[in-house]
Amino acid sequence: MKIFVSTGEVSGDLHLSYLIKNILKEDNTVEFYGVVGENCKALGVKSLLDIKELAIIGFLEAIKKYKFLKKKAYEYLEFIEQNNIEKVILVDYGGFNLAFLKLLKERMPQVKVFYYIPPKLWIWGKKRIKTLRLADHIMVIFPWEVEFYKQYGINVIYYGNPFIEKYPLLNSENGNKILLLPGSRKQEVTSLLPEMLNLVEKNKEKEFILKLPDKKTFKWINRDLSIYKNLEIFQGNLEDAVKKSQVAIAASGTVTLELAIMGLPAIVVYKPSLLNLLIGRYLLKIKYISLPNLTENKEVYPELIGNQYNEKNILDKLQFIMSNREKYQIDIENIRKKLYGKDIIRSYSKYILEGKNEC
């Protein structure tokens, strides 16, 4: 069997790699091709394009990439047709994958499409549900999505959140450092890291640990990090970084959910362009931007957005978290309970292979 896969970000590549690894355990003859990152390539996926070429954050950046993405979409269609691809797995990255889904079904309706982790239409626009319906199978990883799609007559598959199986609940009281996670995309790192380093410089009595996704990220930094004696540059995995930390300051994204599942309190930060901020906050009426807060439908993790993201507010939120650790642990345990499932990743993988729900 040949399967084409398409994702566009590091988090999607990570989730996709979990699926691929389990699918290959069930059937090692399956061949994978598509748009992936390092996690999937390490499993033998034949890459047509690396997701590094797709790093987009915000509406303006997406518009700039439009022609490039349109050209690539038609190249993928040609590849699927010429190689007799039987199934396609789309992972998140709705701006591209929804448009690609429509083109694919118009041209090759017989190809079975599995949309894993569909875009957050309950935030970004319910009008796109019409396009999402074209997918043969929709698989979600948050419990509230099941009810959301039911309102529109769509039955989705839900087995639990994969991170529950990947990350243990750790004791964050053992660590003593403040974990800095400025993101994985260039726009995130260049906009968020300067304020983090400002915090490090002005609070020499505190110990910090900086985790960046890979070595290439250092090319985006125009400062000598060795001058900060209270800053450890950490290149291990996220779980080991969390073990050394008592709290985190993290870019909005999947990593905030990973932190919650591991039990580490965090401040969520995001510095969009003015246009993105206006669209996100006022046009789309988004109440929260982080997955832990959306899971609980309340502010579990403080969010500092735009001009709110400054040293004073960070220190205030850090102090509040440290003074209310018991409250945070209760909220975090509730998040884990809501996302719990049994044989989560294996169930999603078997569903893709067999196309039927065992639950």
Secondary structure by P-SEA (a helix, b strand, c coil): cbbbbbbccaaaaaaaaaaaaaaaaacccccccccccaaaaaacccccccccccccccaaaaaaaaaaaaaaaaaaaaaaaaacccbbbbccccccaaaaaaaaaaccccbbbbbcccccccccccccccccccccbbbbccaaaaaaaaaacbbbbbccccccccccccccccccbbbbbccccaaaaaacaaaaaaaaaacccbbbbbbccccccccccccccccccccccccccaaaaaaacccccccccaaaaaaaaabbbbbbbbbccaaaaaaaccccccccccaaaaaaccccbbbbccccccaaaaaaaaaaaaacaaaaaaaaaaaaaaacccaaaaaaaaaaacccccc
